[in-house]
Amino acid sequence: MKKLMLSLLCVTTFNAFAQEDMTVQNSIQGMVGFVQGQVVQLAEAFDESQYDWRPAEGVRSVRESLLHIASANYFLASKMGYAPPEDVDFMTMEAKITGKDNVIAALKKSNAFILDKITQEETTKLGEEVDFGFMKMNRLSGLLVVLDHNGEHKGQLIAYARSNGVTPPWSAAQ
């Protein structure tokens, strides 16, 4: 009986360590996905003719802002060790991708990419330092930067939408 109890304890302990708690990653992924969904809704709500609108000279247009989000998703992931897909050059996206459908497709592809990478992060490594180029921070902070960056530009795009008579779709029904 003691051997059986000891065996069960060992199996239970092993399973507890083998099944890493992904609460943090899943929570961040859920929030990033929510914000990304709203950004995509905004991207779809703009008319194609509004994609080159910018509030002032030297400020990103609607199109450039959407592609900036997409390229930053790849950039931040690359700094954490996740190479972008071979067909993605995130350094030239803002300049090279045109047309509403192409912009939305690039945005959705980068969204799916970063959401996948968030859940690949190991809980035991979230405290490891990463040099993001603009500052050094731990991997958890890097995941939070993804959330913050998407949210920052969602707010920018809401202002762009309102300036162009576009109502954010999630607030139109209220």
C-alpha positions in Angstrom: 0.0 0.0 0.0 2.9 2.4 0.8 4.4 1.7 -2.6 1.1 2.4 -4.3 0.7 5.7 -2.4 4.3 6.7 -3.2 3.8 5.8 -6.9 0.6 7.9 -7.0 2.3 10.8 -5.3 5.2 10.6 -7.8 2.8 10.5 -10.8 0.7 13.4 -9.4 3.8 15.5 -8.7 5.3 14.7 -12.2 2.0 15.7 -13.9 1.8 18.9 -11.9 5.3 19.9 -13.1 4.7 18.6 -16.7 1.6 20.5 -17.1 2.9 24.1 -16.9 0.4 26.7 -15.6 -0.3 28.9 -18.7 -2.7 31.3 -16.9 -0.6 34.4 -17.6 0.0 33.5 -21.3 -3.7 32.6 -21.8 -4.9 35.7 -20.1 -2.6 38.0 -22.2 -3.5 36.1 -25.4 -7.2 36.6 -24.7 -6.8 40.3 -24.1 -4.5 40.8 -27.2 -7.0 38.8 -29.3 -9.9 41.0 -28.0 -8.1 44.2 -28.9 -6.9 42.8 -32.3 -10.5 41.9 -33.1 -11.6 45.5 -32.6 -8.7 46.8 -34.7 -9.7 44.4 -37.5 -13.3 45.7 -37.2 -12.0 49.2 -37.5 -9.9 48.3 -40.5 -13.0 46.8 -42.2 -15.2 49.8 -41.3 -13.0 52.3 -43.2 -13.7 52.8 -46.9 -10.8 52.0 -49.1 -10.6 55.7 -50.0 -10.0 56.5 -46.4 -6.9 54.3 -46.0 -4.5 57.0 -47.1 -6.1 59.6 -44.8 -3.8 61.1 -42.2 -4.5 63.8 -39.6 -1.5 65.8 -40.6 1.6 65.7 -42.7 4.3 63.4 -41.2 1.7 61.3 -39.3 0.9 57.7 -40.2 -2.1 57.2 -42.4 -4.9 54.7 -41.6 -3.1 52.1 -43.8 0.3 52.8 -42.4 -1.1 52.6 -38.8 -2.6 49.2 -39.5 0.6 47.9 -41.0 2.6 49.4 -38.2 0.6 47.2 -35.8 1.3 44.2 -38.0 5.0 44.8 -38.3 5.4 45.5 -34.6 3.8 42.1 -33.8 6.5 40.5 -35.9 9.2 42.7 -34.6 8.4 42.1 -30.9 8.2 38.3 -31.5 11.5 38.3 -33.4 13.2 39.9 -30.4 11.8 37.1 -28.3 13.4 34.6 -30.6 10.5 33.8 -33.0 11.4 34.3 -36.6 8.6 35.7 -38.8 7.3 33.6 -41.7 9.7 33.5 -44.6 7.3 35.5 -46.8 7.1 38.4 -44.3 9.5 41.4 -44.4 8.1 43.4 -41.4 10.7 46.1 -42.0 9.0 47.2 -45.3 5.3 46.4 -44.7 4.2 50.0 -44.2 5.8 51.1 -47.5 5.0 48.1 -49.7 1.5 46.8 -48.8 -1.4 48.6 -50.4 -5.1 48.0 -50.9 -7.6 47.5 -48.1 -7.9 43.7 -48.6 -4.1 43.3 -48.6 -3.7 45.4 -45.5 -6.4 43.5 -43.6 -4.9 40.2 -44.7 -1.4 41.2 -43.5 -2.9 42.4 -40.2 -4.8 39.2 -39.6 -1.7 37.1 -40.4 0.4 39.0 -37.9 -2.3 38.8 -35.3 -2.5 35.0 -35.7 1.3 34.8 -35.6 1.7 36.8 -32.3 -1.2 35.0 -30.6 0.4 31.7 -31.3 3.8 32.9 -30.0 2.2 34.2 -26.7 1.2 30.7 -25.8 4.5 29.2 -26.7 6.2 31.2 -24.0 7.3 29.0 -21.1 6.1 30.2 -17.6 9.5 29.4 -16.1 11.2 31.8 -18.6 8.9 34.8 -18.3 11.5 36.5 -16.0 14.4 36.2 -18.6 15.7 39.5 -19.9 15.3 40.4 -23.6 16.8 43.3 -25.4 14.0 44.8 -27.5 16.2 47.5 -28.9 14.3 50.3 -27.4 14.8 48.9 -23.9 15.7 45.7 -22.0 12.9 44.0 -20.1 11.8 40.5 -19.2 9.7 38.2 -21.5 6.5 38.9 -19.5 6.9 42.6 -20.0 7.5 41.9 -23.7 4.1 40.2 -23.9 2.5 43.1 -22.1 4.1 45.5 -24.7 2.3 43.6 -27.4 -1.0 44.2 -25.6 -0.2 47.8 -24.9 1.0 48.5 -28.5 -2.1 47.0 -30.0 -4.3 49.0 -27.6 -2.4 52.3 -28.2 -3.0 52.0 -32.0 -6.6 50.9 -31.5 -7.2 54.3 -29.8 -5.4 56.1 -32.6 -7.6 54.3 -35.1 -10.7 55.2 -33.2 -9.8 58.9 -33.4 -9.0 58.4 -37.1 -12.4 56.7 -37.6 -14.4 59.4 -35.7 -12.5 62.1 -37.7 -13.8 60.4 -40.9 -17.4 59.8 -39.8 -16.7 56.1 -39.2 -18.4 54.7 -36.1 -16.4 51.9 -34.4 -18.6 48.8 -35.1 -18.8 47.7 -31.5 -20.2 51.0 -30.4 -22.7 51.5 -33.3 -25.2 49.1 -31.7 -25.4 50.9 -28.4 
